[in-house]
Amino acid sequence: MDSAGKMLITIRPGPAMHVWRDGVEVARVPLTIPQALGLIRDLLGHVRWPQ
């Protein structure tokens, strides 16, 4: 397994960005509404949608 572990980022009500490693929360970053929407927009821009 990779030494960095499995990473997951979630955006939750608050809003706040939560960073998880192997099922354990390792960071929580409070966001404004515009920051949360901008982050979601940027993440969706990197998703490869099936044709």
CHARMM-style PDB file with segment names, atoms N, HN, CA, C and O in Angstrom:
ATOM      1  N   MET     1       0.834  -1.180   0.000  1.00  0.00      PROA
ATOM      2  CA  MET     1       0.000   0.000   0.000  1.00  0.00      PROA
ATOM      3  C   MET     1       0.881   1.247   0.000  1.00  0.00      PROA
ATOM      4  O   MET     1       1.975   1.247   0.566  1.00  0.00      PROA
ATOM      5  N   ASP     2       0.402   2.285  -0.628  1.00  0.00      PROA
ATOM      6  HN  ASP     2      -0.486   2.284  -1.087  1.00  0.00      PROA
ATOM      7  CA  ASP     2       1.105   3.566  -0.673  1.00  0.00      PROA
ATOM      8  C   ASP     2       1.316   4.085   0.741  1.00  0.00      PROA
ATOM      9  O   ASP     2       0.414   3.990   1.573  1.00  0.00      PROA
ATOM     10  N   SER     3       2.497   4.633   1.027  1.00  0.00      PROA
ATOM     11  HN  SER     3       3.230   4.710   0.351  1.00  0.00      PROA
ATOM     12  CA  SER     3       2.797   5.107   2.378  1.00  0.00      PROA
ATOM     13  C   SER     3       1.934   6.290   2.786  1.00  0.00      PROA
ATOM     14  O   SER     3       1.766   6.548   3.978  1.00  0.00      PROA
ATOM     15  N   ALA     4       1.376   7.026   1.800  1.00  0.00      PROA
ATOM     16  HN  ALA     4       1.512   6.817   0.832  1.00  0.00      PROA
ATOM     17  CA  ALA     4       0.521   8.169   2.126  1.00  0.00      PROA
ATOM     18  C   ALA     4      -0.877   7.717   2.516  1.00  0.00      PROA
ATOM     19  O   ALA     4      -1.619   8.501   3.107  1.00  0.00      PROA
ATOM     20  N   GLY     5      -1.265   6.488   2.210  1.00  0.00      PROA
ATOM     21  HN  GLY     5      -0.662   5.851   1.729  1.00  0.00      PROA
ATOM     22  CA  GLY     5      -2.597   6.007   2.532  1.00  0.00      PROA
ATOM     23  C   GLY     5      -3.617   6.496   1.519  1.00  0.00      PROA
ATOM     24  O   GLY     5      -3.286   7.221   0.581  1.00  0.00      PROA
ATOM     25  N   LYS     6      -4.856   6.089   1.722  1.00  0.00      PROA
ATOM     26  HN  LYS     6      -5.124   5.500   2.484  1.00  0.00      PROA
ATOM     27  CA  LYS     6      -5.952   6.509   0.849  1.00  0.00      PROA
ATOM     28  C   LYS     6      -6.478   7.850   1.341  1.00  0.00      PROA
ATOM     29  O   LYS     6      -6.753   8.024   2.528  1.00  0.00      PROA
ATOM     30  N   MET     7      -6.617   8.804   0.409  1.00  0.00      PROA
ATOM     31  HN  MET     7      -6.394   8.663  -0.555  1.00  0.00      PROA
ATOM     32  CA  MET     7      -7.070  10.152   0.768  1.00  0.00      PROA
ATOM     33  C   MET     7      -8.480  10.381   0.237  1.00  0.00      PROA
ATOM     34  O   MET     7      -8.839   9.879  -0.828  1.00  0.00      PROA
ATOM     35  N   LEU     8      -9.278  11.142   0.984  1.00  0.00      PROA
ATOM     36  HN  LEU     8      -8.987  11.551   1.849  1.00  0.00      PROA
ATOM     37  CA  LEU     8     -10.615  11.543   0.584  1.00  0.00      PROA
ATOM     38  C   LEU     8     -10.834  12.961   1.072  1.00  0.00      PROA
ATOM     39  O   LEU     8     -10.467  13.304   2.195  1.00  0.00      PROA
ATOM     40  N   ILE     9     -11.437  13.788   0.220  1.00  0.00      PROA
ATOM     41  HN  ILE     9     -11.736  13.509  -0.693  1.00  0.00      PROA
ATOM     42  CA  ILE     9     -11.781  15.156   0.618  1.00  0.00      PROA
ATOM     43  C   ILE     9     -13.285  15.301   0.505  1.00  0.00      PROA
ATOM     44  O   ILE     9     -13.874  14.937  -0.513  1.00  0.00      PROA
ATOM     45  N   THR    10     -13.916  15.836   1.557  1.00  0.00      PROA
ATOM     46  HN  THR    10     -13.438  16.132   2.384  1.00  0.00      PROA
ATOM     47  CA  THR    10     -15.352  16.086   1.535  1.00  0.00      PROA
ATOM     48  C   THR    10     -15.616  17.553   1.840  1.00  0.00      PROA
ATOM     49  O   THR    10     -14.844  18.211   2.537  1.00  0.00      PROA
ATOM     50  N   ILE    11     -16.724  18.048   1.302  1.00  0.00      PROA
ATOM     51  HN  ILE    11     -17.351  17.513   0.736  1.00  0.00      PROA
ATOM     52  CA  ILE    11     -17.206  19.389   1.633  1.00  0.00      PROA
ATOM     53  C   ILE    11     -18.497  19.170   2.406  1.00  0.00      PROA
ATOM     54  O   ILE    11     -19.439  18.567   1.891  1.00  0.00      PROA
ATOM     55  N   ARG    12     -18.543  19.652   3.624  1.00  0.00      PROA
ATOM     56  HN  ARG    12     -17.778  20.142   4.042  1.00  0.00      PROA
ATOM     57  CA  ARG    12     -19.678  19.407   4.493  1.00  0.00      PROA
ATOM     58  C   ARG    12     -20.313  20.719   4.900  1.00  0.00      PROA
ATOM     59  O   ARG    12     -19.696  21.777   4.770  1.00  0.00      PROA
ATOM     60  N   PRO    13     -21.563  20.661   5.401  1.00  0.00      PROA
ATOM     61  CA  PRO    13     -22.228  21.881   5.866  1.00  0.00      PROA
ATOM     62  C   PRO    13     -21.349  22.627   6.867  1.00  0.00      PROA
ATOM     63  O   PRO    13     -20.626  22.034   7.668  1.00  0.00      PROA
ATOM     64  N   GLY    14     -21.438  23.898   6.787  1.00  0.00      PROA
ATOM     65  HN  GLY    14     -22.025  24.380   6.137  1.00  0.00      PROA
ATOM     66  CA  GLY    14     -20.627  24.781   7.638  1.00  0.00      PROA
ATOM     67  C   GLY    14     -20.285  26.056   6.887  1.00  0.00      PROA
ATOM     68  O   GLY    14     -20.447  27.130   7.468  1.00  0.00      PROA
ATOM     69  N   PRO    15     -19.825  26.026   5.646  1.00  0.00      PROA
ATOM     70  CA  PRO    15     -19.223  24.862   4.991  1.00  0.00      PROA
ATOM     71  C   PRO    15     -17.784  24.667   5.459  1.00  0.00      PROA
ATOM     72  O   PRO    15     -17.131  25.600   5.927  1.00  0.00      PROA
ATOM     73  N   ALA    16     -17.320  23.458   5.323  1.00  0.00      PROA
ATOM     74  HN  ALA    16     -17.850  22.700   4.943  1.00  0.00      PROA
ATOM     75  CA  ALA    16     -15.942  23.140   5.685  1.00  0.00      PROA
ATOM     76  C   ALA    16     -15.443  22.017   4.786  1.00  0.00      PROA
ATOM     77  O   ALA    16     -16.200  21.131   4.389  1.00  0.00      PROA
ATOM     78  N   MET    17     -14.148  22.074   4.475  1.00  0.00      PROA
ATOM     79  HN  MET    17     -13.533  22.794   4.797  1.00  0.00      PROA
ATOM     80  CA  MET    17     -13.501  21.004   3.729  1.00  0.00      PROA
ATOM     81  C   MET    17     -12.842  20.078   4.756  1.00  0.00      PROA
ATOM     82  O   MET    17     -12.109  20.531   5.635  1.00  0.00      PROA
ATOM     83  N   HSD    18     -13.113  18.777   4.630  1.00  0.00      PROA
ATOM     84  HN  HSD    18     -13.708  18.409   3.916  1.00  0.00      PROA
ATOM     85  CA  HSD    18     -12.533  17.782   5.522  1.00  0.00      PROA
ATOM     86  C   HSD    18     -11.609  16.900   4.702  1.00  0.00      PROA
ATOM     87  O   HSD    18     -11.967  16.454   3.612  1.00  0.00      PROA
ATOM     88  N   VAL    19     -10.423  16.651   5.227  1.00  0.00      PROA
ATOM     89  HN  VAL    19     -10.131  17.013   6.113  1.00  0.00      PROA
ATOM     90  CA  VAL    19      -9.455  15.774   4.561  1.00  0.00      PROA
ATOM     91  C   VAL    19      -9.318  14.524   5.422  1.00  0.00      PROA
ATOM     92  O   VAL    19      -9.057  14.596   6.623  1.00  0.00      PROA
ATOM     93  N   TRP    20      -9.502  13.378   4.775  1.00  0.00      PROA
ATOM     94  HN  TRP    20      -9.714  13.320   3.799  1.00  0.00      PROA
ATOM     95  CA  TRP    20      -9.469  12.093   5.462  1.00  0.00      PROA
ATOM     96  C   TRP    20      -8.328  11.241   4.909  1.00  0.00      PROA
ATOM     97  O   TRP    20      -8.071  11.252   3.705  1.00  0.00      PROA
ATOM     98  N   ARG    21      -7.651  10.512   5.773  1.00  0.00      PROA
ATOM     99  HN  ARG    21      -7.860  10.503   6.751  1.00  0.00      PROA
ATOM    100  CA  ARG    21      -6.629   9.551   5.357  1.00  0.00      PROA
ATOM    101  C   ARG    21      -6.937   8.233   6.058  1.00  0.00      PROA
ATOM    102  O   ARG    21      -6.966   8.157   7.287  1.00  0.00      PROA
ATOM    103  N   ASP    22      -7.166   7.205   5.261  1.00  0.00      PROA
ATOM    104  HN  ASP    22      -7.142   7.266   4.263  1.00  0.00      PROA
ATOM    105  CA  ASP    22      -7.479   5.882   5.794  1.00  0.00      PROA
ATOM    106  C   ASP    22      -8.626   5.927   6.807  1.00  0.00      PROA
ATOM    107  O   ASP    22      -8.582   5.244   7.830  1.00  0.00      PROA
ATOM    108  N   GLY    23      -9.648   6.732   6.519  1.00  0.00      PROA
ATOM    109  HN  GLY    23      -9.684   7.287   5.688  1.00  0.00      PROA
ATOM    110  CA  GLY    23     -10.840   6.800   7.360  1.00  0.00      PROA
ATOM    111  C   GLY    23     -10.718   7.680   8.589  1.00  0.00      PROA
ATOM    112  O   GLY    23     -11.643   7.736   9.399  1.00  0.00      PROA
ATOM    113  N   VAL    24      -9.592   8.371   8.744  1.00  0.00      PROA
ATOM    114  HN  VAL    24      -8.841   8.326   8.085  1.00  0.00      PROA
ATOM    115  CA  VAL    24      -9.374   9.252   9.894  1.00  0.00      PROA
ATOM    116  C   VAL    24      -9.268  10.688   9.393  1.00  0.00      PROA
ATOM    117  O   VAL    24      -8.499  10.972   8.474  1.00  0.00      PROA
ATOM    118  N   GLU    25     -10.037  11.593   9.996  1.00  0.00      PROA
ATOM    119  HN  GLU    25     -10.661  11.363  10.742  1.00  0.00      PROA
ATOM    120  CA  GLU    25      -9.961  13.001   9.599  1.00  0.00      PROA
ATOM    121  C   GLU    25      -8.611  13.577  10.040  1.00  0.00      PROA
ATOM    122  O   GLU    25      -8.255  13.523  11.217  1.00  0.00      PROA
ATOM    123  N   VAL    26      -7.862  14.132   9.065  1.00  0.00      PROA
ATOM    124  HN  VAL    26      -8.152  14.176   8.109  1.00  0.00      PROA
ATOM    125  CA  VAL    26      -6.550  14.693   9.376  1.00  0.00      PROA
ATOM    126  C   VAL    26      -6.516  16.207   9.255  1.00  0.00      PROA
ATOM    127  O   VAL    26      -5.559  16.839   9.702  1.00  0.00      PROA
ATOM    128  N   ALA    27      -7.559  16.806   8.650  1.00  0.00      PROA
ATOM    129  HN  ALA    27      -8.336  16.292   8.288  1.00  0.00      PROA
ATOM    130  CA  ALA    27      -7.608  18.264   8.540  1.00  0.00      PROA
ATOM    131  C   ALA    27      -9.047  18.704   8.322  1.00  0.00      PROA
ATOM    132  O   ALA    27      -9.845  17.988   7.717  1.00  0.00      PROA
ATOM    133  N   ARG    28      -9.365  19.893   8.824  1.00  0.00      PROA
ATOM    134  HN  ARG    28      -8.716  20.474   9.316  1.00  0.00      PROA
ATOM    135  CA  ARG    28     -10.665  20.522   8.612  1.00  0.00      PROA
ATOM    136  C   ARG    28     -10.394  21.999   8.339  1.00  0.00      PROA
ATOM    137  O   ARG    28      -9.756  22.684   9.137  1.00  0.00      PROA
ATOM    138  N   VAL    29     -10.891  22.477   7.195  1.00  0.00      PROA
ATOM    139  HN  VAL    29     -11.410  21.920   6.547  1.00  0.00      PROA
ATOM    140  CA  VAL    29     -10.651  23.858   6.786  1.00  0.00      PROA
ATOM    141  C   VAL    29     -11.993  24.567   6.616  1.00  0.00      PROA
ATOM    142  O   VAL    29     -12.767  24.208   5.729  1.00  0.00      PROA
ATOM    143  N   PRO    30     -12.285  25.572   7.455  1.00  0.00      PROA
ATOM    144  CA  PRO    30     -13.531  26.317   7.283  1.00  0.00      PROA
ATOM    145  C   PRO    30     -13.495  27.091   5.967  1.00  0.00      PROA
ATOM    146  O   PRO    30     -12.453  27.619   5.579  1.00  0.00      PROA
ATOM    147  N   LEU    31     -14.646  27.156   5.279  1.00  0.00      PROA
ATOM    148  HN  LEU    31     -15.492  26.727   5.594  1.00  0.00      PROA
ATOM    149  CA  LEU    31     -14.743  27.846   4.000  1.00  0.00      PROA
ATOM    150  C   LEU    31     -15.915  28.820   4.024  1.00  0.00      PROA
ATOM    151  O   LEU    31     -16.899  28.611   4.734  1.00  0.00      PROA
ATOM    152  N   THR    32     -15.795  29.877   3.244  1.00  0.00      PROA
ATOM    153  HN  THR    32     -14.996  30.046   2.668  1.00  0.00      PROA
ATOM    154  CA  THR    32     -16.957  30.725   2.993  1.00  0.00      PROA
ATOM    155  C   THR    32     -17.785  30.032   1.904  1.00  0.00      PROA
ATOM    156  O   THR    32     -17.301  29.108   1.250  1.00  0.00      PROA
ATOM    157  N   ILE    33     -19.010  30.470   1.716  1.00  0.00      PROA
ATOM    158  HN  ILE    33     -19.403  31.220   2.248  1.00  0.00      PROA
ATOM    159  CA  ILE    33     -19.849  29.889   0.657  1.00  0.00      PROA
ATOM    160  C   ILE    33     -19.174  30.051  -0.709  1.00  0.00      PROA
ATOM    161  O   ILE    33     -19.092  29.072  -1.451  1.00  0.00      PROA
ATOM    162  N   PRO    34     -18.683  31.251  -1.076  1.00  0.00      PROA
ATOM    163  CA  PRO    34     -18.008  31.373  -2.375  1.00  0.00      PROA
ATOM    164  C   PRO    34     -16.777  30.466  -2.507  1.00  0.00      PROA
ATOM    165  O   PRO    34     -16.524  29.934  -3.587  1.00  0.00      PROA
ATOM    166  N   GLN    35     -16.018  30.285  -1.442  1.00  0.00      PROA
ATOM    167  HN  GLN    35     -16.223  30.718  -0.564  1.00  0.00      PROA
ATOM    168  CA  GLN    35     -14.856  29.388  -1.492  1.00  0.00      PROA
ATOM    169  C   GLN    35     -15.295  27.949  -1.720  1.00  0.00      PROA
ATOM    170  O   GLN    35     -14.690  27.238  -2.522  1.00  0.00      PROA
ATOM    171  N   ALA    36     -16.347  27.508  -1.019  1.00  0.00      PROA
ATOM    172  HN  ALA    36     -16.838  28.085  -0.367  1.00  0.00      PROA
ATOM    173  CA  ALA    36     -16.849  26.146  -1.181  1.00  0.00      PROA
ATOM    174  C   ALA    36     -17.340  25.922  -2.608  1.00  0.00      PROA
ATOM    175  O   ALA    36     -17.028  24.895  -3.212  1.00  0.00      PROA
ATOM    176  N   LEU    37     -18.098  26.861  -3.149  1.00  0.00      PROA
ATOM    177  HN  LEU    37     -18.352  27.695  -2.658  1.00  0.00      PROA
ATOM    178  CA  LEU    37     -18.601  26.729  -4.511  1.00  0.00      PROA
ATOM    179  C   LEU    37     -17.461  26.740  -5.527  1.00  0.00      PROA
ATOM    180  O   LEU    37     -17.493  25.985  -6.500  1.00  0.00      PROA
ATOM    181  N   GLY    38     -16.463  27.581  -5.312  1.00  0.00      PROA
ATOM    182  HN  GLY    38     -16.437  28.194  -4.522  1.00  0.00      PROA
ATOM    183  CA  GLY    38     -15.304  27.629  -6.201  1.00  0.00      PROA
ATOM    184  C   GLY    38     -14.520  26.327  -6.174  1.00  0.00      PROA
ATOM    185  O   GLY    38     -14.073  25.849  -7.216  1.00  0.00      PROA
ATOM    186  N   LEU    39     -14.351  25.748  -4.987  1.00  0.00      PROA
ATOM    187  HN  LEU    39     -14.714  26.136  -4.140  1.00  0.00      PROA
ATOM    188  CA  LEU    39     -13.644  24.479  -4.861  1.00  0.00      PROA
ATOM    189  C   LEU    39     -14.402  23.371  -5.579  1.00  0.00      PROA
ATOM    190  O   LEU    39     -13.806  22.572  -6.301  1.00  0.00      PROA
ATOM    191  N   ILE    40     -15.713  23.322  -5.383  1.00  0.00      PROA
ATOM    192  HN  ILE    40     -16.198  23.971  -4.796  1.00  0.00      PROA
ATOM    193  CA  ILE    40     -16.524  22.310  -6.058  1.00  0.00      PROA
ATOM    194  C   ILE    40     -16.456  22.490  -7.569  1.00  0.00      PROA
ATOM    195  O   ILE    40     -16.337  21.509  -8.303  1.00  0.00      PROA
ATOM    196  N   ARG    41     -16.531  23.731  -8.041  1.00  0.00      PROA
ATOM    197  HN  ARG    41     -16.628  24.528  -7.444  1.00  0.00      PROA
ATOM    198  CA  ARG    41     -16.432  24.005  -9.478  1.00  0.00      PROA
ATOM    199  C   ARG    41     -15.101  23.504 -10.027  1.00  0.00      PROA
ATOM    200  O   ARG    41     -15.064  22.860 -11.075  1.00  0.00      PROA
ATOM    201  N   ASP    42     -14.013  23.795  -9.328  1.00  0.00      PROA
ATOM    202  HN  ASP    42     -14.043  24.319  -8.476  1.00  0.00      PROA
ATOM    203  CA  ASP    42     -12.689  23.367  -9.785  1.00  0.00      PROA
ATOM    204  C   ASP    42     -12.560  21.840  -9.788  1.00  0.00      PROA
ATOM    205  O   ASP    42     -11.994  21.266 -10.718  1.00  0.00      PROA
ATOM    206  N   LEU    43     -13.081  21.188  -8.753  1.00  0.00      PROA
ATOM    207  HN  LEU    43     -13.541  21.655  -7.998  1.00  0.00      PROA
ATOM    208  CA  LEU    43     -13.027  19.725  -8.706  1.00  0.00      PROA
ATOM    209  C   LEU    43     -13.826  19.103  -9.838  1.00  0.00      PROA
ATOM    210  O   LEU    43     -13.358  18.162 -10.479  1.00  0.00      PROA
ATOM    211  N   LEU    44     -15.021  19.613 -10.094  1.00  0.00      PROA
ATOM    212  HN  LEU    44     -15.401  20.377  -9.574  1.00  0.00      PROA
ATOM    213  CA  LEU    44     -15.843  19.087 -11.181  1.00  0.00      PROA
ATOM    214  C   LEU    44     -15.179  19.319 -12.539  1.00  0.00      PROA
ATOM    215  O   LEU    44     -15.376  18.529 -13.462  1.00  0.00      PROA
ATOM    216  N   GLY    45     -14.397  20.390 -12.672  1.00  0.00      PROA
ATOM    217  HN  GLY    45     -14.237  21.032 -11.922  1.00  0.00      PROA
ATOM    218  CA  GLY    45     -13.694  20.662 -13.905  1.00  0.00      PROA
ATOM    219  C   GLY    45     -12.614  19.633 -14.209  1.00  0.00      PROA
ATOM    220  O   GLY    45     -12.162  19.536 -15.350  1.00  0.00      PROA
ATOM    221  N   HSD    46     -12.190  18.860 -13.203  1.00  0.00      PROA
ATOM    222  HN  HSD    46     -12.557  18.939 -12.276  1.00  0.00      PROA
ATOM    223  CA  HSD    46     -11.157  17.854 -13.393  1.00  0.00      PROA
ATOM    224  C   HSD    46     -11.711  16.443 -13.497  1.00  0.00      PROA
ATOM    225  O   HSD    46     -10.954  15.491 -13.687  1.00  0.00      PROA
ATOM    226  N   VAL    47     -13.037  16.298 -13.374  1.00  0.00      PROA
ATOM    227  HN  VAL    47     -13.653  17.071 -13.219  1.00  0.00      PROA
ATOM    228  CA  VAL    47     -13.656  14.975 -13.503  1.00  0.00      PROA
ATOM    229  C   VAL    47     -13.731  14.599 -14.967  1.00  0.00      PROA
ATOM    230  O   VAL    47     -14.119  15.413 -15.806  1.00  0.00      PROA
ATOM    231  N   ARG    48     -13.365  13.384 -15.273  1.00  0.00      PROA
ATOM    232  HN  ARG    48     -13.050  12.723 -14.592  1.00  0.00      PROA
ATOM    233  CA  ARG    48     -13.476  12.874 -16.655  1.00  0.00      PROA
ATOM    234  C   ARG    48     -14.791  12.138 -16.771  1.00  0.00      PROA
ATOM    235  O   ARG    48     -14.955  11.034 -16.252  1.00  0.00      PROA
ATOM    236  N   TRP    49     -15.736  12.773 -17.468  1.00  0.00      PROA
ATOM    237  HN  TRP    49     -15.603  13.670 -17.890  1.00  0.00      PROA
ATOM    238  CA  TRP    49     -17.073  12.213 -17.602  1.00  0.00      PROA
ATOM    239  C   TRP    49     -17.102  11.198 -18.740  1.00  0.00      PROA
ATOM    240  O   TRP    49     -16.475  11.419 -19.776  1.00  0.00      PROA
ATOM    241  N   PRO    50     -17.830  10.077 -18.560  1.00  0.00      PROA
ATOM    242  CA  PRO    50     -17.921   9.079 -19.639  1.00  0.00      PROA
ATOM    243  C   PRO    50     -18.639   9.665 -20.851  1.00  0.00      PROA
ATOM    244  O   PRO    50     -19.537  10.496 -20.713  1.00  0.00      PROA
ATOM    245  N   GLN    51     -18.240   9.232 -22.012  1.00  0.00      PROA
ATOM    246  HN  GLN    51     -17.511   8.557 -22.124  1.00  0.00      PROA
ATOM    247  CA  GLN    51     -18.852   9.716 -23.262  1.00  0.00      PROA
ATOM    248  C   GLN    51     -20.085   8.909 -23.605  1.00  0.00      PROA
ATOM    249  OT1 GLN    51     -20.731   9.170 -24.620  1.00  0.00      PROA
TER     250      GLN     51
END
